[in-house]
């Protein structure tokens, strides 16, 4: 977080467990982080690392049961979101915290027009009448770069391309001028050209609106171009967090290093083969008592099997959960 800035969101010790027929799944294990006003925080990790579940836990989007939050706090504007009722969270979602879901092809309701879906949060959260909401909806479509916005309000989702649907999703998330925008892998289902357009759009909107953004992705290449700070997750917990330039120039956790080595160009000459991360992600059927990455780590030792390393500050703004040190 930028020095001296008070966090707009402060999460501490979040634990989320799913109860299934085969037992419990400890999806999020004591996750802590903060977010400064206007900051773009990148959250990186492979599938199943707990990125999306963490964010959905905060704003009450997980079905309960099977999900249960078993610990932690999430302070937003002086109030703990984890202690709020569903009605209270519903007042925050879509108004003060916007959420862009992963798949633009299925996130919009196919039986309602785009205009209806844009106007609904404006009428619920902003108490606008139909005329006011329609005028604001047109502004929002223009803001996200959809041409001929007024006539397109009456179109249905199937009449938009994938990239245009994602722009509509962003417009809906921005409808009530949120203080925080959470984007859950919003470019995963799009081709490379459209991905670049969406990333450029987000940069422009962030500069224009000044909101804080949490960008969830498995793609470190995306994070390199847009984030201020990066949080790396593995096995349901944070293993490293640092300013983006610091993370890329001086990765301290073996998992972060392994992720970077899978990027084209990071390992050096073009002729070199891309590296892979050997092994499988950890089972989350119990609370971790050892390092979750140890079975895939070439630096693991006996201590890693006995203890789960706590996250510690190594340098200003650079935290890591690992017993190994590259310079040791």
N, C-alpha and C positions, 0 to 999 in steps of 0.2 A: 504494500500500500504506500502511496506517496507520503513522504515524511511530513508530519504535522497535520495531515488530513484526518478528520474524524470519520470513522467508517459509516456508511449509509446502511450497511448490513454487517452483522457480526455474529458468526456461527461458531459455537463451541461444543465439542464433545458429542456431536450428533451420532446416534446409533439407530439403525433401522433393521428390523428382522422380519422375514416372511415365514409364516407357518404353513408348511405343505404336508401332504400325506406321508412323505418320506422323512419328515423332520424339519428342523429349522434351517433357514438360510440367512446368515449374517451378512446382509448386503452392504451395509454402511457401518464402519467400525471407528467410532470416536473421531469423526471428521471435524476439523476446525479451520476456519478461514474468515477473512473479512474482505469488504469491497468498499472502495472509496468513491465519493461522488464523481461522476464523469469518467471513471476508470473502465478499461476493458480487460477483464480477467479471463484468460483462456484456461479451460479445464480439459486435460488430455489424458487418454488412457485407452487400452484396448476394450473390446466388448466385454461386459460383465465386471468392469472395474469399479462400478458404483457411481459413475458420473451423473447419469440421468436420474437415478433413484435418489441421490442426494438432493437435487433441485426439486424433484417432485415431492419429496418429504417436506421440504420447507413450506410449500404453498398448498399442501393438502390435496394433492392429485393422485395419491396412491389409495387403492381400495382397502378398506379396513373392516373385517379381515380380507386377505391374509396378512397385509402389512401392519406393522406395529412399530411406533417410535418409542424406543426404550430408554432414551436419555438425551441430554443436550439442551441447548438453548439456541434460538435464532432471533437476535434482537434487531428489530426494524422500527425506526422512529420511536424508540423507547419502549416498545412492546415485544414480548416474546411470541413469535408466530407459532411455535410448537405448542404453546398453551392456549391458543385461540380455538374457538368453535368453528365448525364448518361455515356457519353463516358469516362470522367475522372474516374468515379467510376469503370467502366469496366476494366480500366487499373490496378486498385488496387485489385479488386476481383480476386482471383485465383492466384495472384502473390505475393502481400505483405500481404494480408489477405486471409487465406484459410477458407472454410466453409464446415463442415461435416453435412449433413442433417439427419433428424430424422429416416427415414425409408430406410434401405439399399435395401429393396426389390423393391422399385419403383424409387430410386434416380438415378440409372444408366439407360442409354438409351438402351433398349433391342435390337435395330437393329444395333448397332455398337459394334465392339469387345472391350474388355477391353483395349487392347493395343492402339486402336485409341483414346479412351477417356482419356487415360493417356498422350498420345503424343500431343494431341491438345493444352492444355495450354502451353506446352513446346515450341511448334512451334510459338504460338501467342505471348506469353510474353517473352520468352527467345531467340527467333529468331534462334532456332536450326533447322538444316536440318533433314531429315527423319532418317538417320543413327544415328545421335547424340541423337535425341529424343527417338529412340528405345532403345539405350544403357542406357539412363537415366531411361526410363520406367522399364527396367529390374532391375536396381538398386533399384528403389522405391518399386517394388513388393517384392524384397528380404528384404528390410528395414522393411516392415510391416509383414514379416514372412510368405509369400506365397511360398510354395515349388515349385521347377521346374518352376521358374519364366519365363524363356525365352519361353518355350512351351505354357505357359498359357496366354501369351499376345494375342494370336489369338483366345482365347476362348471368348464366349459371356456371358453376365451376368447370363443367366439361367443355365449355367454350373458350377456356383459357389454356395456354401451354403450361408446362411444368414450371418454367421460370416465372411466368406471370402469376401463377397460383401462389408461388412463394412470396412474390411481391404483395399479393393480396393478404397473405398471412401476416406479413410484417406490418402492413397498414392496419389490420385489426389489432395487432399487439400494441401499436402506437396510438390507437384511437383516443385514449383518455390521458395522453401525455404522461406515461409512467415514469417513475424515477429510476426504475431498473427494468432492463429488457433481458430476459433469459432466452437464448437461442440454442435449441437442442439439435445439433448436427443439421442445420437448416439447408446445407448444400449437398448432402450425401447423395440424394436421389437425382441430382442434376448433372448435366454434362459439363465438361471443363469450362467451356465458354460462358455458359450461364452462371456457373459458380463464380467466375471472375466478376461478372456483372453484379451479382448479389453482394459479394464482398465489398466492391466499390460503393454500392448503394449504402451499405451499413456504415462505412467510413464517413460518407457524406452526411448521413442522418445523425450520426454521433456528434460530428462537428457542429451541425446546425442546431440540434436539440439539447446537447450537453448531458444526455442521460448516461448512467452507468450500464455496462453490458457484461453479462456472463456468457461466454461462447463455449459451448460443449462440442468437442470434436475428437476424432482419433487421428487427425491429420496435422502433424507438427508443421508442415509447410504452410498451411492456412494460418496457424497461430503466429508464425514468424512475421507475417505481413500485417497483422492487425492488432495484436495484444500488447498491453503494457506489462502485464505480469502473467506468469504461467503457473498452474497448479497441476502436478502430475499425480494421477491416482493409479493404484494397483491393489487388487485383492480387497476392495472396499475401504481403502484408507489412503491418505495423502502420504506420498513417499518423498516428494520434493516440491518446493515452490520458490520462485525467484523472479526478478525482473527478466523480461524476455531475452534481452541481449546477454545478460549474465548466464541464463540457463543454456543458451546455445553455445556460448564461448567456454563455459566452465561447468558442464554437467557433473554432479557429484554422486548421484545414485546410479548403481549399475543398470537399473531398468531404464532410466532416462537415457543413459549412454547407448544402451541397446536399441532403444527407439530411434535415436538420432542416426545410428549406423545403418538403419533400414532405409534412410532417405537417399534417393539418387543424388550423387554429387557430394554427399557428406563424407564418404569413405575415401575420396580422392579421385584418381583418374577414372575416366569412363570405362576403361577396360576391366576395372575391378568388379567382381561380383557383389551384388547387394547381399548384406548379411541378414540372417534370420535369427529370431529368438527361439532357441531350442526349448523343448518341453511344453508343458501345459499350464494354464492358469490354475491357481490353487482352488481347492474345494472350500466353500464358504459355509460348511455345515456346522461349524463351531466357532466360538470367539477365538481369534488368533492368539497363540501364546508364543509363537516364533515368527521369524521374518517370513512373510508370505512369498517372497521372491527367491528364497534360499535354494530351492531345488533347481532353479534355472540360472543361478548366479555362479560365475567362475571365481568369485572372491569370497564365497561363503565359508564360514568356519564354525567351530563348535558353539561359539557364543550366539551365532545366528539361529541355531537350532534350539537353544535354551531360552532365548528372550526375543520378544518383538521390539525392535529398536524404537525408542521414542523419537519424535521429530524434534530436532534441535537447531538453533540458529548458529550457522557457521560464519557467516559474514553479514553485513548490513542488508537485510531483506532477503537473504538466501538461507532457506531452511531445508534440512534433509533428515530422513529417518533411515540411517544406515550406520553400522559400526565401522565399515571400511572407509578409508580416506585415500583418494588417489595419490596424494603427495606423501603418504606415510612410508 
